[in-house]
Amino acid sequence: MSAAPGSDGIATTAHGLGNWQRGKRRASAIVFVMAVLLLALLCSAIVGVLSSARAYAGGESLYTKGQKNAVRWLGHYLRSGEEGDYQHYLDALAVPLGDRAAQIELEKPSPDYAAARRGLLQGGNDPADLDALIGFYRLFRHMPLVADAIQTWSTADDDLMQLKRLGEQIRRARSAGTDDGWAAGFDIEINRLDDVLNAEEMQFSRQLGKSARWVQELLLLATAGLAIALIAAGLGFARMMWLRLARSQQEVEEGNARWALAAEAGQLGLVEWRVRDDTVLLDPRAIAIYELQPEPGNVYPSQLLRRRVHPDDRRTMKRETLSAIAAGLPVVQRFRVALPSGRLRHLEVDGRAFMADGRNVSHMVGLVRDVTEEVSAQHALLEEGAAQRTYQAKREFLSRVSHELRTPLNAVIGFSDLMRTDPVEPLTATQMGRLDRVVDGGQYLLRLVNDLLDVARLEVGEMSIALSSVRLAPVLRNAVDLLETARVARGITIDMDEPPPQLFVVADPVRLKQVFVNILSNAIKYNRANGTVFVGFALTPTQAVLTVRDQGAGMSSQQQRDLFVPFRRLGDEPNATEGAGLGLVISRHLAERQGGSLDVASARGDGTTVTIRLSRDLLEEVEHADFEATTAFGSALAGAAGVIVYIEDDPVNVLLMEQYVALSADVQLLVARDGASGLELARHWMPNLVLLDMQLPDMSGLDVLDRLRADPATSGIRVVALSADAMPAQVTEAIAHGAEAYWTKPLALSKFKSELPKYLR
């Protein structure tokens, strides 16, 4: 890029003026061409009129000759009675009758031009003159002189029809054999008609000549008038152009003055790149922006400016410049420059390329300004906004996931607890075993939900790992048992080396079990049908090493590179196995957070081997606390009595709460399906406790809390939030709005029985 100094005028303004002038020249050329075409059309019309007049003169001669021959032959026939004379009469008469037929057709509003041509051909006219004859007649037939000639033609045609009828009368008289005395009367009539027709034909000839000359003079006058009008318009246009040019020159001078003020205020520099000698012309502001030393004429080598562009931006600048020029678009770029003072600045150039011959660039003119502060401010805003949006989206996502997954688990675990402790309809041992599987699965699914939320919290450093001394064998066996259904469904055999029962590792039992389940689940899913999963075990002085090997198809090197990318699954193809693509990512992270490691080795056709290394606890044996849900509770709620209002829209959760409360005969449960109904029940019954879901169809739980606390009648009612949203921010917000406690779903029966009496006393 290069720059033009402000004292030489604004290049873009001059360019716009040039465009305006070129547009005016194009408009003038168009007007001139149209005038020439119109003159040519008028000249062509004059030639056409002359040709038509000539054709009509020739046609009139044929008409007259035919009429005279018809009279002559009819006289011969009158005296001789020869059929040959009568036939000559008819042939001669056919010529003027053909012209008459053409005239009759052309007088119609929608004439049959083919019929008119046939009539004119019958009249002996040259075929080349037919269109001129028809066009002249249709175009000028209503003009005064032409109309008079046509009227004379029509009168002559009427007299010609009298001649035709006279011939028919003579023929009938001849056929009747009348004596010779009758012929004298017919002879007199023939001579009379001959005189009348001769007079009419002479009159038609004079009128036709006058009308042709009149039309010719009319067209000549129109041509002269058009020429005069064009001369006047040209003079007016030239005057207007001179006035516009003077006004434009004044506007350019005013624009230069305004530009100087605007450029000074906006710190805009002018640059002009001269392609021929590859130099750049800069104005004083552009020289200051680039921190250049003054040079004669303010002309600098382009290479000097290019060297100051940051190396990482040079290739992009060149590509974008060439692309914009090729597309005929402005060149707008932002780039970094390293200045002699050591500063790194951001510059913006907005330029336009000008073509010398329509193909090659002659020069480029544009503006340059320093946008460093603007870029810094934009980056700061973008980073702040992105961080805020990321945090908000993550919070909303985690809140929704927690709520949507915990809600059904509330029913699964809650009703399972009720069935296991039901003294009226106790379960059989087989049913109890099956229900234990349901409870274990529900509890495990709940832990997985919590794990998913923990992994998300990891990004903000809130991942929770509770390390303790854990007996390895029961955790591994529990993971294998949990996958029994999946194993049987695929016909997989698990060949497992049992760890020593006295072996303890440093781990979080829940997280460790999650790692084992993820790895074993993958080995079952990606194994071949009826294959085997080999679970090996080894010890080092400080580590317990567990290997899980399957007999599946194995993985390519590319698949192994993508193995620990979140949501990237091996099954991104038809018939893929189910899964979210998070298992290995979570497992490796959990293994590392527990002081261990997780590695994967695989080859196409040779299965996959996962190696898990865990730190051994060599200091002491710690008795392992079973983490399965305890559900051996009494059959009643001790010390609980009063009225509870439960505000909840989910019918399954309502049913579960009704079953929980039914364990005590002294507690009455009132249910409201939305916030408004709950507020009404609270005001009417003044309950001991309100259990409040935080997501209601008509308002949020926070809105309900605010209205309860704002009403003096209900401000003292105790409220416990009960929701599937377990996000810490939601818990804190509910407590701040007046809830005494926050219970998360699924709500275990044990917690309900132990906590409820505190709020009913």
Salt bridges, closest charged atoms under 4 A:
GLU83 OE2 - ARG171 NH1 2.92
GLU105 OE1 - LYS108 NZ 3.09
ASP129 OD1 - ARG54 NH2 2.97
ASP131 OD1 - ARG117 NH2 2.83
ASP187 OD1 - ARG79 NH1 3.99
GLU189 OE2 - ARG192 NH2 2.55
GLU264 OE1 - ARG285 NH1 3.20
ASP278 OD1 - ARG306 NH2 2.99
ASP283 OD2 - ARG285 NH2 3.44
GLU291 OE2 - ARG343 NH2 2.70
ASP312 OD2 - HIS310 ND1 3.83
ASP313 OD1 - ARG336 NH2 2.96
GLU348 OE2 - ARG334 NE 2.90
GLU348 OE1 - ARG369 NE 3.02
ASP350 OD1 - ARG352 NH1 2.41
ASP357 OD2 - ARG359 NH2 3.74
ASP370 OD2 - ARG345 NE 3.03
GLU373 OE2 - ARG345 NH2 3.10
GLU374 OE2 - ARG334 NH2 2.62
GLU374 OE1 - ARG369 NH1 3.34
GLU404 OE2 - ARG400 NH1 2.83
GLU404 OE2 - HIS403 ND1 3.59
ASP436 OD1 - ARG420 NH2 2.97
ASP451 OD1 - ARG511 NH1 1.88
ASP454 OD1 - ARG457 NH1 2.66
ASP454 OD2 - ARG511 NH2 2.06
GLU459 OE1 - LYS394 NZ 3.00
ASP481 OD1 - ARG477 NH1 3.70
GLU484 OE2 - ARG487 NH2 2.68
GLU498 OE2 - ARG477 NH2 2.60
ASP562 OD2 - ARG568 NH1 3.14
ASP599 OD2 - ARG613 NH1 3.31
GLU648 OE1 - LYS745 NZ 2.67
GLU680 OE1 - ARG683 NH2 3.35
ASP693 OD1 - LYS745 NZ 3.50
ASP706 OD1 - HIS737 ND1 2.61
GLU733 OE1 - ARG395 NH2 3.74
GLU740 OE1 - ARG718 NH2 3.07
GLU755 OE1 - LYS758 NZ 3.17
